[in-house]
């Protein structure tokens, strides 16, 4: 089975958009723009969700039988998704730390 490259590229684009939004959220939080940071973090979550749905569709094509060829672009897309998910999670925590620091809270 050959998966159309467009399906894999969609996963890659969605994961890349999630990563970019999460990094933008961090930059905004560092500048004290917490509402805008939360909006970017929400955009990152939406993109991760879309990418995860795309990933699930690709996995369902494989059916655990090795029918889906593991190409370099597929591995690259998976790598982007995992990084985006990690950055999104860490961004949420770091933004909270920025918020607490700005508010003068000592509880972490």
NULOMAR-734720 format. One record per residue (C-alpha): residue number from 1; residue in three letters; x negated, y negated, z. Coordinates in nm, 4 decimals. Each point is the difference from the previous one (the first is absolute). Example, Ala and Ser with C-alpha at 12.3 -4.5 7.8 and 13.67 -1.06 7.14 Angstrom:
// residues 2
<rec nr="1" rest="ALA" px="-1.2300" py="0.4500" pz="0.7800"/>
<rec nr="2" rest="SER" px="-0.1370" py="-0.3440" pz="-0.0660"/>
END
This chain:
// residues 108
<rec nr="1" rest="UNK" px="0.0000" py="0.0000" pz="0.0000"/>
<rec nr="2" rest="UNK" px="-0.1315" py="-0.3404" pz="-0.0936"/>
<rec nr="3" rest="UNK" px="0.1343" py="-0.2899" pz="0.2023"/>
<rec nr="4" rest="UNK" px="0.0387" py="-0.3215" pz="-0.1949"/>
<rec nr="5" rest="UNK" px="-0.2789" py="-0.2364" pz="0.0958"/>
<rec nr="6" rest="UNK" px="0.2625" py="-0.2718" pz="0.0520"/>
<rec nr="7" rest="UNK" px="0.1338" py="0.1904" pz="0.3025"/>
<rec nr="8" rest="UNK" px="-0.3427" py="0.0073" pz="0.1600"/>
<rec nr="9" rest="UNK" px="-0.0693" py="-0.3617" pz="-0.0908"/>
<rec nr="10" rest="UNK" px="0.3266" py="-0.1023" pz="0.1678"/>
<rec nr="11" rest="UNK" px="-0.1203" py="0.1643" pz="0.3212"/>
<rec nr="12" rest="UNK" px="-0.3318" py="-0.1818" pz="-0.0335"/>
<rec nr="13" rest="UNK" px="0.1632" py="-0.3387" pz="-0.0613"/>
<rec nr="14" rest="UNK" px="0.2427" py="0.0366" pz="0.2893"/>
<rec nr="15" rest="UNK" px="-0.2772" py="0.1039" pz="0.2383"/>
<rec nr="16" rest="UNK" px="-0.2184" py="-0.2887" pz="-0.1181"/>
<rec nr="17" rest="UNK" px="0.2830" py="-0.2471" pz="0.0561"/>
<rec nr="18" rest="UNK" px="0.0510" py="0.1358" pz="0.3515"/>
<rec nr="19" rest="UNK" px="-0.3687" py="-0.0369" pz="0.0801"/>
<rec nr="20" rest="UNK" px="-0.0082" py="-0.3555" pz="-0.1334"/>
<rec nr="21" rest="UNK" px="0.3092" py="-0.1005" pz="0.1984"/>
<rec nr="22" rest="UNK" px="-0.1408" py="0.1467" pz="0.3228"/>
<rec nr="23" rest="UNK" px="-0.3293" py="-0.1826" pz="-0.0454"/>
<rec nr="24" rest="UNK" px="0.1893" py="-0.3209" pz="-0.0773"/>
<rec nr="25" rest="UNK" px="0.1972" py="0.0489" pz="0.3218"/>
<rec nr="26" rest="UNK" px="-0.3247" py="0.0236" pz="0.1949"/>
<rec nr="27" rest="UNK" px="-0.1350" py="-0.3209" pz="-0.1537"/>
<rec nr="28" rest="UNK" px="0.3242" py="-0.1825" pz="0.0776"/>
<rec nr="29" rest="UNK" px="0.0019" py="0.1221" pz="0.3597"/>
<rec nr="30" rest="UNK" px="-0.3601" py="-0.1088" pz="0.0464"/>
<rec nr="31" rest="UNK" px="0.1145" py="-0.3473" pz="-0.1132"/>
<rec nr="32" rest="UNK" px="0.2838" py="0.0091" pz="0.2551"/>
<rec nr="33" rest="UNK" px="0.2740" py="0.0376" pz="-0.2636"/>
<rec nr="34" rest="UNK" px="0.1792" py="0.2876" pz="0.1707"/>
<rec nr="35" rest="UNK" px="0.3358" py="-0.0235" pz="-0.1787"/>
<rec nr="36" rest="UNK" px="-0.1709" py="0.0116" pz="-0.3398"/>
<rec nr="37" rest="UNK" px="-0.2225" py="0.2825" pz="0.1255"/>
<rec nr="38" rest="UNK" px="0.3054" py="0.2022" pz="0.1002"/>
<rec nr="39" rest="UNK" px="0.1527" py="-0.0589" pz="-0.3437"/>
<rec nr="40" rest="UNK" px="-0.3151" py="0.1314" pz="-0.1675"/>
<rec nr="41" rest="UNK" px="-0.0082" py="0.2971" pz="0.2361"/>
<rec nr="42" rest="UNK" px="0.3620" py="0.0757" pz="-0.0930"/>
<rec nr="43" rest="UNK" px="-0.0990" py="-0.0163" pz="-0.3683"/>
<rec nr="44" rest="UNK" px="-0.2850" py="0.2416" pz="0.0718"/>
<rec nr="45" rest="UNK" px="0.2450" py="0.2403" pz="0.1666"/>
<rec nr="46" rest="UNK" px="0.2353" py="-0.0179" pz="-0.2993"/>
<rec nr="47" rest="UNK" px="-0.2842" py="0.0726" pz="-0.2415"/>
<rec nr="48" rest="UNK" px="-0.1272" py="0.2888" pz="0.2119"/>
<rec nr="49" rest="UNK" px="0.3527" py="0.1400" pz="0.0086"/>
<rec nr="50" rest="UNK" px="0.0290" py="-0.0229" pz="-0.3794"/>
<rec nr="51" rest="UNK" px="-0.3434" py="0.1547" pz="-0.0453"/>
<rec nr="52" rest="UNK" px="0.0886" py="0.2793" pz="0.2413"/>
<rec nr="53" rest="UNK" px="0.3161" py="0.0726" pz="-0.1977"/>
<rec nr="54" rest="UNK" px="-0.2078" py="0.0155" pz="-0.3173"/>
<rec nr="55" rest="UNK" px="-0.2471" py="0.2320" pz="0.1736"/>
<rec nr="56" rest="UNK" px="0.2863" py="0.2244" pz="0.1143"/>
<rec nr="57" rest="UNK" px="0.1318" py="0.0176" pz="-0.3567"/>
<rec nr="58" rest="UNK" px="-0.3432" py="0.1076" pz="-0.1231"/>
<rec nr="59" rest="UNK" px="-0.0288" py="0.2593" pz="0.2762"/>
<rec nr="60" rest="UNK" px="0.3413" py="0.1397" pz="-0.0906"/>
<rec nr="61" rest="UNK" px="-0.1191" py="0.0467" pz="-0.3587"/>
<rec nr="62" rest="UNK" px="-0.2811" py="0.2165" pz="0.1313"/>
<rec nr="63" rest="UNK" px="0.2263" py="0.2085" pz="0.2259"/>
<rec nr="64" rest="UNK" px="-0.3050" py="0.1172" pz="0.1944"/>
<rec nr="65" rest="UNK" px="-0.1026" py="0.2178" pz="-0.2903"/>
<rec nr="66" rest="UNK" px="-0.2909" py="-0.1949" pz="-0.1421"/>
<rec nr="67" rest="UNK" px="0.2014" py="-0.0973" pz="-0.3067"/>
<rec nr="68" rest="UNK" px="-0.1088" py="-0.3620" pz="0.0268"/>
<rec nr="69" rest="UNK" px="-0.3545" py="-0.0482" pz="-0.1269"/>
<rec nr="70" rest="UNK" px="-0.2184" py="-0.1869" pz="0.2458"/>
<rec nr="71" rest="UNK" px="-0.1552" py="-0.2712" pz="-0.2108"/>
<rec nr="72" rest="UNK" px="-0.2395" py="-0.2709" pz="0.1102"/>
<rec nr="73" rest="UNK" px="0.2704" py="-0.2656" pz="-0.0430"/>
<rec nr="74" rest="UNK" px="0.2384" py="0.2003" pz="0.2208"/>
<rec nr="75" rest="UNK" px="-0.2645" py="0.0301" pz="0.2710"/>
<rec nr="76" rest="UNK" px="-0.0691" py="-0.3733" pz="-0.0348"/>
<rec nr="77" rest="UNK" px="0.3710" py="-0.0812" pz="0.0389"/>
<rec nr="78" rest="UNK" px="0.0264" py="0.2233" pz="0.3085"/>
<rec nr="79" rest="UNK" px="-0.3049" py="-0.1714" pz="0.1467"/>
<rec nr="80" rest="UNK" px="0.1593" py="-0.3410" pz="-0.0548"/>
<rec nr="81" rest="UNK" px="0.3217" py="0.1128" pz="0.1674"/>
<rec nr="82" rest="UNK" px="-0.1775" py="0.1387" pz="0.3049"/>
<rec nr="83" rest="UNK" px="-0.2059" py="-0.3181" pz="0.0340"/>
<rec nr="84" rest="UNK" px="0.3097" py="-0.2164" pz="-0.0374"/>
<rec nr="85" rest="UNK" px="0.1782" py="0.1952" pz="0.2712"/>
<rec nr="86" rest="UNK" px="-0.2962" py="-0.0302" pz="0.2335"/>
<rec nr="87" rest="UNK" px="-0.0457" py="-0.3725" pz="-0.0645"/>
<rec nr="88" rest="UNK" px="0.3722" py="-0.0577" pz="0.0516"/>
<rec nr="89" rest="UNK" px="-0.0064" py="0.1743" pz="0.3382"/>
<rec nr="90" rest="UNK" px="-0.3121" py="-0.1799" pz="0.1150"/>
<rec nr="91" rest="UNK" px="0.1272" py="-0.3348" pz="-0.1282"/>
<rec nr="92" rest="UNK" px="0.3071" py="0.0293" pz="0.2194"/>
<rec nr="93" rest="UNK" px="-0.2171" py="0.0568" pz="0.3058"/>
<rec nr="94" rest="UNK" px="-0.2483" py="-0.2750" pz="-0.0841"/>
<rec nr="95" rest="UNK" px="0.2773" py="-0.2497" pz="-0.0716"/>
<rec nr="96" rest="UNK" px="0.1442" py="0.0725" pz="0.3431"/>
<rec nr="97" rest="UNK" px="-0.3411" py="-0.0645" pz="0.1542"/>
<rec nr="98" rest="UNK" px="-0.0273" py="-0.3323" pz="-0.1872"/>
<rec nr="99" rest="UNK" px="0.3491" py="-0.0920" pz="0.1188"/>
<rec nr="100" rest="UNK" px="-0.0797" py="0.0831" pz="0.3622"/>
<rec nr="101" rest="UNK" px="-0.3304" py="-0.1840" pz="-0.0168"/>
<rec nr="102" rest="UNK" px="0.1706" py="-0.3093" pz="-0.1399"/>
<rec nr="103" rest="UNK" px="0.2698" py="0.0173" pz="0.2678"/>
<rec nr="104" rest="UNK" px="-0.2642" py="0.0380" pz="0.2688"/>
<rec nr="105" rest="UNK" px="0.1259" py="0.3393" pz="0.1100"/>
<rec nr="106" rest="UNK" px="-0.2504" py="0.2258" pz="0.1714"/>
<rec nr="107" rest="UNK" px="0.2028" py="0.3213" pz="-0.0309"/>
<rec nr="108" rest="UNK" px="-0.1223" py="0.2175" pz="-0.2822"/>
END
